[in-house]
Amino acid sequence: MEKRNWVKTYLFIWAGQFVSLLTSSAVNFAVIIWLSIEFKSAEILALSAIAGLLPQAIIGPFAGVYIDRWNRKYVMIFADAFIAFCTFLMTFVLRDGAIHLELVYLIMALRSVGSAFHSPAMQAIAPLLVPEDQLLRVSGVNQMLQSISSIAGPALGALAIAAFPINKVLYLDIIGALVAITSLLFVQIPHVKSGVSGSIKQVWNDLKLGLSAIYGNRGLSRMFIYSMLATVGIMPVAIMFPLLTIDHFKGAEFEMSVVEIVWGIGMLIGGSLLSIFKVNIRKVIMVNSMHMLLGFTFVLSGILNPDLFTVFAVLTCLGGVAMSIFSAAFMTIIQEEVAPEMLGRVFSLYFSFAILPSLIGLVFAGNIADKIGVANAFVIAGILCFLIGIASFFTPSLMNIGRNKTHNKE
């Protein structure tokens, strides 16, 4: 498969995706500010996150089957277009300034359907374009783009929500999707032809093949399980950063934007380290260590004195570094361990498997955080992540991932 011109191709993809990530980050932060100020409830934030994740978890495995059959470039284009259309509908729902939470949840759920196709397709194109020895660097650049958008997005979102009503702010997301679609029109992405029928029986058989690609690899399956368990703690905490800033550290919109920005700076640092330097540390060690580091930052954030907002910001930055390195190393392991024609299914299954337990965490997190306090929720989630990182180091099959490849290169 021709991979000599992969840099030029990825420049187009990265350009479009960066604009889309930036505008999505701005809109997401603006919506979080809007919900946090309007309701000041962890339960409302948790329900909005569930609405945006549950459909993706349910249809994700089946979406992966079709991602592996269809042209992944067109999957991404149509998914972007569908998400933009859903956002356009939401502008009408919020036009009169009234708060119709049920309709907001419904449209967020529809957007999630588009994400069920877009996210796995985006991850699955890399091995079709990029030489294997460059996959970690590409993952690092992807994390850099996400982190830059995490830095600039909240600032843009805070400015937008201060200047415009929430329904007008949503147009930023639509503009970003159109730019991403346009960039994809200028690239060629190889299509892995499956040549199989679309019967229900065949779809089910393809889904089972995806499952066997995961659970047939003992180390990979253990890594999936640990990551799923960690997500139970990480996902609820991720949506409660604004509430911890408001309730525990007595912050406001400015402090919320600072926290988002320093998280993005941390992700930028992590992605930069992976993309600029040739990292010789085994990826599985990076995954396990970053679980522990992320958990450590959560615990300290939860026990900090409310007067130490600056320390909280530093810890958040460190957590961003950990999350960036973890994500890049984790995705690269999957890309290296799984055949390209199976990646759509495997990534879809992973996203679904990671989301489902995190939804359990979100269901209880809203109630728990409102009753025991957001700070205590951070401590509990951090301890869970830290213990998972330790357990990973004592799991032989997981620690053997990539070891043979390292020996072969030596």
Secondary structure, DSSP 8 states (H G I E B T S, - for coil): ---TTHHHHHHHHHHHHHHHHHHHHHHHHHHHHHHHHHH--HHHHHHHHHHHHHHHHHHHHHHHHHHHHS-HHHHHHHHHHHHHHHHHHHHHHTTTS---HHHHHHHHHHHHHHHHHHHHHHHHTHHHHS-GGGHHHHHHHHHHHHHHHHHHHHHHHHHHHHHS-HHHHTHHHHHHHHHHHHHHTT-------------HHHHHHHHHHHHHHHHTSHHHHHHHHHHHHHHHHHHHHHHHHHHIIIIIS---HHHHHHHHHHHHHHHHHHHHHHHHS---S-HHHHHHHHHHHHHHHHHHHHHS-TT-HHHHHHHHHHHHHHHHHHHHHHHHHHHHHS-GGGHHHHHHHHHHHHHHHHHHHHHHHHHHHHHH-HHHHHHHHHHHHHHHHHHHHT-HHHHTTTHHHHHHH-
